[in-house]
Structures are given as structure tokens and as C-alpha cells.
Amino acid sequence: MLQGVPVCKDDPAFPRSLYVLRSKDSEVLQTLDLPKTTMLQFSPLNTILVTWQPYTTADNPQGDSNLQLWDVQTGALLKSLYQKKLEGWSPCWSEDEKLAVRSVNNELHFFENNDFNTIANKLHMQKVSDYILSPGAQPSKVAVCVPGSKGAPSFVRIYQYPNFGGPSAALANKSFFKADRVSMEWNKKGTAVLVTASVDVDKSGASYYGEQNLHYLDIKGEGAVVQLPKNGPIYDVVWSPTSTEFCVVYGFMPAKATVYNLKCDPVFDFGTGPRNAAYYSPQGNILVLAGFGNLRGQMEVWDVKKYKQVSKPQVPDSTHFFWCPDGEHIVTATCSPRLRVSNGYKIWHYTGTLLHKEETPAGKELWEVRWQPSPAGTFPERPVKYQAAPSPLGSTQPTTTQAYRPPAMRNQPATASTKLHEEEAPQDMRPGSDRQPVSKAALKNQKKREAKKASKQEAKPDAAEPHSNSAPNPNSQSAESCGDPETDKKIKNLKKKLKAIEELKEQQASGKTLQKNQVSHPVT
């Protein structure tokens, strides 16, 4: 495997240049005089090395071609291009390198078979802001995004190369508002794409992080908004390698994590916890939910076929996480510049066992750690184990600790009011499971139905009341008040006397003899 590495200028063995080394024996294959290079990228088959330097420098304020494509084997310069912005600086390739694409002034330029001297095709779209080429076999698809302006919505379209004959040629098209910027992610088979749309300001004032929405779009033209039951930012969206489901980590802390199918229906809800990232194993049978960055570094390892938790190791101060291609080992690292102290890396088994620990010597910095890539299919899927793998370094399963409680409440039983956050337990939402919580959209529709039913019930008694031309019954207790307490009192007494007279009439009609005082009782 070939690797390109920029070497520190302070290393006397390597003057400030760019070196291409063969990883198995560290032999220097190429030396490129590019001391100001800041970005490197290999093509998928490692045939081309792409380098990027700042467009303008103190020596050249007018700017010059700063994007170079090099032949890795010969070191020959294949093409030199202009690329002012760092965002989207490198071309994108298909996995077989038969197609490459880059964005140039509202156009996508396509190149075939690594011939960058000839533009094979163009896709013109005004103000195109982002694009992503599909993985998988040919024919390749490309998803492009155009942000909205002047009240018009943003939209994402999917095209199949080389069919770019206007909007009608698009395989799928979805428009939406609230999208200052987007990020797009294809599944492994190249059949569907997830679009995370973000705005910097939440007009409701509920979130400092702005507002985000998640949209689903596939090559058959189907699209949907992914309903997220908890409000808050979207931290991570990741496809399963099986391409049949995806996991979303979202919501104000403690965040929720939910797995959805291709119909955007929830499959399993992992409840709430301190997490902001999700990582599927290369085989797709294990999922790690982790809380890195400003969180304490907890990992939750789940068997996603049984949806059963395997382990819960602690990895504080971690900045990097990578699965080994075998799907059984994990490397976590603390690297600069995110953290410049306690640099080093650790190798884990997914059952929570720490297998190896390497600390960077004092005065040195670790910048990145990665596994050596392996071709797809090299490591088949293995059954998930639940017993911790043996290791002299042991396991880092968390010890049971209690949350802080004020002294006055320590001798009292815990109640919901004493908890800092309302915790939610994992819930299986698959058909046939014991408990399937109602989604946010379904709950909203249910409330509408209940409100409509209640309004009908309130209107039903009035509609069923028969019409009558007779005078209102003076004995009715539902008469409205006239506003004068004295008058209301007289009316109330009059009703009582009228009621008594009616009762006497009924008794007389039934043949009962009335007393003299009852017959002559005046009505005033």
C-alpha cells in the first residue's frame, strides 16, 4: 500500500519536501519539491496523488495554479489546475477510477479514465454549492445541491452519468427550505442519499446551534423527511454497510440515537445518553455509539442484529476512532492539534478489552492514526461475542457511580424532580415487538384526530335537540343570570313555588285529597 506523508521540516533526515513512501518497507518512491503543500489525497486505486497549496502567497500575491495531480509510479505531473477555495478542493473519483468530477464556476466537469486534459462532460447548474459521486459499480450517479435564494427553496437532484439533459433527466428531485448549507451521504450501494440541511440561526430561539433537518432521497424518485422525536442538533448520520438502514444521533443532551429503515420508519431507539457519534463495523453487524470531543468518551457497543448491548468501555480524551477492517478491533487516539497533551493511541476489542496502549514521548505530537486498508471481502462477518477477550491490560467497563445530590436530599428516595435529565430507555420499534412508541408525525396526527372527535361530540347535543315553538320551561335550572343578585334570588324562589304547585296538581289529579292551606297557598 502506498502512502504519501508530509515530513516535518525539523527532521534532519528529510528536508522540507513531499515524499511518497511504500508502506511495507518505507522506501521513498517519489520526492516532490512542494514545501508549501497543506493537503494530500490519493485516488481510490492509488494511481494519482492530488496536492493542494494556498492560492496566493507572500511571494506570489497574484496567485498561480495550486492544484496538482501526480502519477504515483512515475512522479510525472499529469495536470495543474486552479483551486482557490479549500472547500471541495480535491476531485472525486468513482471506485474504479473510470470517472472523476470537480466543481468549476457553477459547473461540474467530468473526466474519464484519468484523462484530465479532456473534459468528457459538463453539468451546468447555477450556484451549485455541493455535489457527491455515488459509490459502487457503473453507471455512476451524482447528487447535486443548489441553495435557495430570494424566497426560493433549496433543492437536491440525482443524475445518472452522462444523462444531464435538463431537470427532466434527473432521477430524483427534492426541494426544501431552511438550508444555508447541506451535507450529503450515499449508501454503499449507491441507491439512496441522506441530506442534512442546516441553518445557522434558529428563529424560534430554542437552539444556539441553529436548526437542522434530515431528508431522504433515492434513485427511484422517492423522498421523505426523517422524523426525529427529540428537538436539537443532529450530531451524526451514518449508513449501515448493508445499505438497508441508517443511524441518526440527535437532540439536546443527553442525545438520542435511532436506527431507521429505507422507509424512514424507526427500527430501534437506543434511548438517551452522552453521545455525539455513531460508527458501524465494516461488516455492519456491530454499532458503536460514542461521546467524544467535549463529552467524557463513553462508548456503547451494540449487536445490531439482536439489538443487545455488548460492552460499554470508557475512552476519555479521545479525538479519533477507527474500525479495523476485520470488524473486531478498534483504535482510539488522542491527537494534535485537538489535544496537544497525553497524545497516544489504544487498540481495543469490541467486547471492551484494552489490548494495546501506546503513549507519545514527551515533546512529540501525534497527528493521526489509521488502519491499513484491505480490499472488500477480505474479512468475513463473524458471530458477535459477549464475553470479554483476554488481555493483560484488562477492561475499562465503567464502575457504578451515583449522580451528585444535595445533602438535604441524600436520605430521600430519588424522584423525577431530583433528576438532572429525564432518561429514556432503549426501545425496540420493529413490527411484533412488545413496545412500539408512536413517532412524532403519528403523534401529531393522533392529536388532530382526537381534537376533531372532541369538537364533533360537543356539537352533537345541540344538533340533536328538537325544535319547539313552546315557551321555555320556567323550572329549568340552566337559565342565565340577569346580573342583579336580588332579582336572581326572586326568580329562584318563584321557580321553587311553581315547582311546588306542579307537584300539588299532580297529586290532585291522582285523586289525593289536599289540605286547605295547600289549596289556598298564594303565589307571590
Helices and strands as residue ranges (DSSP letters): E 2-6, E 18-22, E 27-32, E 39-42, E 48-52, E 67-71, E 77-81, E 92-93, E 99-103, E 107-112, E 121-124, E 130-133, E 141-146, E 154-160, G 167-169, E 172-176, E 181-186, E 192-199, E 211-218, E 223-225, E 234-239, E 245-250, E 255-261, E 266-273, E 277-280, E 286-290, E 299-303, E 308-311, E 320-323, E 329-334, E 344-349, E 354-359, G 407-409, G 416-418, E 427-428, H 440-464, H 485-509, H 516-519
